[in-house]
Amino acid sequence: MRLVVGISGASGALYAERLLAALAPTRHHVDIVASKIGAEIFRQETGSDVERRVEQLTAAGARFRLWKRDDLYAPFSSGSQVYDAMAVVPCSAGLLGRMASGASNDLLSRAGDVFLKEGRALVLALRETPLSEIHLENMLKLRRAGAVILPASPGFYTRPKDLIDLADSLVQRVVDHMGVELRVHRRWREHAEPRRSASRTPASDVGRERSMES
Ligand SMILES: Cc1cc2nc3c(=O)[nH]c(=O)nc-3n(C[C@H](O)[C@H](O)[C@H](O)COP(=O)(O)O)c2cc1C
């Protein structure tokens, strides 16, 4: 599959880190773009630069490529290049608004515009609280345009052991909605299984030690 992962300027960089860690061992080609504040928050919240993290995972075999946030020449900036899905994790309310208005003024908002117009899977893990009427209207507008609004609001029914476990439960929902067949985390009614048993795949363990240090 050809995928795009966007990282915008909302809290919740751990979700992005865990999504990249889950996709790294797969054969999927993943184009990555972070907004200016998205990259800053990633550094603040994970202790690592997006660039360095992508380099590490690529050196370990991931088919990743990081794009500059204003590089509108990136292939996923054009509908003529065929991609399967895009996820923005986490998604800021600002980016939500730019996408809802069709203001394609940077690579993230342009990519969202392209995925919507081409009818491709677009998953937005919005992280903001509380939500204003403007946010709610933007969510409805984007939902009606075909996006999946997947708030960064993880469930607790799998009895998460730590933040990584909690983040992985949300990442599982993200990859499900991207159409990526990947087992990242145990599902509902699987929480009684012994912890760290076969329910956790190698994919979701990639980068775990690093994330816990952060
Ligand atoms: C430390 C920090 C945390 C932020 N957290 C959020 C957040 O959780 N949700 C949100 O919608 N905006 C948040 N913002 C505000 C956005 O970063 C801001 O609206 C920015 O313009 C979004 O730009 P982007 O969409 O290009 O990433 C935060 C800003 C900073 C500096």
The ligand as a MOL file (V3000), in Angstrom:
LIG
                    3D

  0  0  0     0  0            999 V3000
M  V30 BEGIN CTAB
M  V30 COUNTS 31 33 0 0 0
M  V30 BEGIN ATOM
M  V30 1 C 2.6690 22.9370 22.8460 0
M  V30 2 C 1.4560 23.1140 21.9810 0
M  V30 3 C 0.4150 22.2380 22.0890 0
M  V30 4 C -0.7210 22.3760 21.2970 0
M  V30 5 N -1.7120 21.4570 21.4040 0
M  V30 6 C -2.7860 21.5630 20.5860 0
M  V30 7 C -3.7930 20.5610 20.6340 0
M  V30 8 O -3.7390 19.6070 21.3990 0
M  V30 9 N -4.8130 20.6490 19.7650 0
M  V30 10 C -4.9160 21.6810 18.8550 0
M  V30 11 O -5.8650 21.7020 18.0850 0
M  V30 12 N -3.9840 22.6560 18.8070 0
M  V30 13 C -2.9170 22.6250 19.6490 0
M  V30 14 N -1.9450 23.5830 19.5800 0
M  V30 15 C -2.1290 24.7330 18.6740 0
M  V30 16 C -1.7030 24.4010 17.2550 0
M  V30 17 O -0.3620 23.9550 17.2310 0
M  V30 18 C -1.8510 25.6320 16.3570 0
M  V30 19 O -3.2170 25.8860 16.1390 0
M  V30 20 C -1.1180 25.5070 15.0470 0
M  V30 21 O -1.3800 26.6530 14.2500 0
M  V30 22 C -1.5130 24.2660 14.2870 0
M  V30 23 O -0.7270 24.2230 13.1360 0
M  V30 24 P -0.6800 22.9540 12.1840 0
M  V30 25 O -2.0980 22.5760 11.9700 0
M  V30 26 O -0.0190 23.4580 10.9610 0
M  V30 27 O 0.1120 21.9110 12.8450 0
M  V30 28 C -0.8120 23.4600 20.3810 0
M  V30 29 C 0.2630 24.3570 20.2690 0
M  V30 30 C 1.3700 24.1830 21.0620 0
M  V30 31 C 2.5080 25.1780 20.9320 0
M  V30 END ATOM
M  V30 BEGIN BOND
M  V30 1 1 1 2
M  V30 2 1 2 3
M  V30 3 2 2 30
M  V30 4 2 3 4
M  V30 5 1 4 5
M  V30 6 1 4 28
M  V30 7 2 5 6
M  V30 8 1 6 7
M  V30 9 1 6 13
M  V30 10 2 7 8
M  V30 11 1 7 9
M  V30 12 1 9 10
M  V30 13 2 10 11
M  V30 14 1 10 12
M  V30 15 2 12 13
M  V30 16 1 13 14
M  V30 17 1 14 15
M  V30 18 1 14 28
M  V30 19 1 15 16
M  V30 20 1 16 17
M  V30 21 1 16 18
M  V30 22 1 18 19
M  V30 23 1 18 20
M  V30 24 1 20 21
M  V30 25 1 20 22
M  V30 26 1 22 23
M  V30 27 1 23 24
M  V30 28 2 24 25
M  V30 29 1 24 26
M  V30 30 1 24 27
M  V30 31 2 28 29
M  V30 32 1 29 30
M  V30 33 1 30 31
M  V30 END BOND
M  V30 END CTAB
M  END
